[in-house]
Amino acid sequence: MTALTSLRTYLTPDEMPTHWYNVVADLSHPPAPPLGRDGQPVSAAQMAAIFPLPILEQEMSGERWIPIPDEVRQIYALWRPAPLVRALRLEALLGTRAKIFYKYEGVSPAGSHKPNSAVPQAFYNKLAGTKKLTTETGAGQWGSSIAFAGQMFGLPVRVFMVKVSYEQKPFRRSMMQTWGAEVFSSPTVLTQSGRTALAADPDCQGSLGLAISEAVEEAVADKDTCYTLGSVLNHVLLHQTIVGLEAKTQFDKLGVYPDVVIGPCGGGSSFGGIAFPFLADKAAGDKRAANLRAVAVEPASCPTLTKGSYAYDFGDVAGFTPLMKMFTLGHDFMPPGIHAGGLRYHGASQLVSQLVHEGLVEAVAVQQLATFEAGVQFARAEGIIPAPESCHAIRVAIDEAKAADAAGEARVILFNLTGHGHFDMASYDRFFAGKLENFAYPAEAIAASLAHLPKVG
Ligand SMILES: Cc1ncc(COP(=O)(O)O)c(C=O)c1O
């Protein structure tokens, strides 16, 4: 019998990261400040209407290393470290010389990377005396994560779930309810933003931007309620760097270093989480990272980084959030109801946007059918059924391996397998039934919504 080799690399408790990495410290210039409608920078006091102080401090921090509180590390220990896995069977299937690794975030209670930020957000809110949390969720991954995290710290949670996902994924709702959260199909009649959207279109399928408006509106209306966001903002990307930091130590143990780091990109948190710690090596002049490439992957039907404008825009449909300098398709852009609900966002993290704008991060857009083909290929080789969002990264990882073979290079590829697809089987069903389609690039809809970009900055 051949000796078994472990394909998974774990870390001991002593090897676990004690600090998150803040990429702001290594940017060539500070991020553009969030602005109010008047074009003036938003003050911390204004933001304090919806976020607790410790979160605001992290949001605005320029410190390179920020300690992870023990209370958060204790909860992380329920599933972290997440394994770094060598995808040997996928490599064999592809017949590639490339070494393909994935960091598997589907081992968390909610099944994705999202609890990495949900747990600290619930912790800091509890610390600051918040009594209730509101949030939005697209695919249901973030809603589940904050429902779980709220439960860990005894905080009630209200989730506005984008209607199209609410209907496609009833068990995500059950999951949130199991952890004690209240879940509403957005748009609702509970908020002015929801009522306005329904008046304009009673069949409105909702969008992440609209659900954000509803959740923010509730938080603004009650001083004891705070809003939590599962992506986009600096503090969320900060928390997610636990993924890349663990991966770096795991690679050190293997004596390997990646040539390319790939992540799906909705708001940018999982991409930033896996890529930023490697970009830190590049910024520090580490020779191993000299030619490192970081690739953010988005859907062709919601091509924020590849076709959007780099401009100030609102984070939500109703314009409650501050204006942020980011790649955007326009805050009233309604993407088609694709099956990677977590990637249907009109904007992107300002940090990821700045790095794309400066040429330090690459962005590619891929079609829906090609992502499911990659996901099925991966599941058949490696066993894990990936979330549709993660399939975007798998598609590009496979394409990178093929390109490296064609160029005669032996590339080391790392991608973020951000979650499992156990609640997404209806989408897989549609794929197998031949009912999934590629959406044409919605050029007209994007042009129309870009025409409404706020005139500031
Ligand atoms: C499994 C999974 N991967 C990726 C994403 C994209 O979000 P982000 O870009 O913030 O990582 C989501 C969003 O819900 C998700 O559920």
PDBQT file of the ligand as one rigid body, heavy atoms in Angstrom, charges set to zero:
ROOT
HETATM    1  C1  LIG A 501     -18.998  32.245  -0.613  1.00  0.00    +0.000 C 
HETATM    2  C2  LIG A 501     -18.792  33.678  -0.969  1.00  0.00    +0.000 A 
HETATM    3  N1  LIG A 501     -17.669  34.040  -1.595  1.00  0.00    +0.000 NA
HETATM    4  C3  LIG A 501     -17.439  35.323  -1.954  1.00  0.00    +0.000 A 
HETATM    5  C4  LIG A 501     -18.371  36.294  -1.697  1.00  0.00    +0.000 A 
HETATM    6  C5  LIG A 501     -18.101  37.690  -2.171  1.00  0.00    +0.000 C 
HETATM    7  O1  LIG A 501     -18.017  38.636  -1.163  1.00  0.00    +0.000 OA
HETATM    8  P1  LIG A 501     -16.659  39.376  -0.859  1.00  0.00    +0.000 P 
HETATM    9  O2  LIG A 501     -16.184  39.974  -2.136  1.00  0.00    +0.000 OA
HETATM   10  O3  LIG A 501     -16.924  40.346   0.194  1.00  0.00    +0.000 OA
HETATM   11  O4  LIG A 501     -15.739  38.301  -0.384  1.00  0.00    +0.000 OA
HETATM   12  C6  LIG A 501     -19.563  35.990  -1.031  1.00  0.00    +0.000 A 
HETATM   13  C7  LIG A 501     -20.555  37.021  -0.699  1.00  0.00    +0.000 C 
HETATM   14  O5  LIG A 501     -21.575  36.805  -0.128  1.00  0.00    +0.000 OA
HETATM   15  C8  LIG A 501     -19.773  34.648  -0.657  1.00  0.00    +0.000 A 
HETATM   16  O6  LIG A 501     -20.892  34.278  -0.025  1.00  0.00    +0.000 OA
ENDROOT
TORSDOF 0
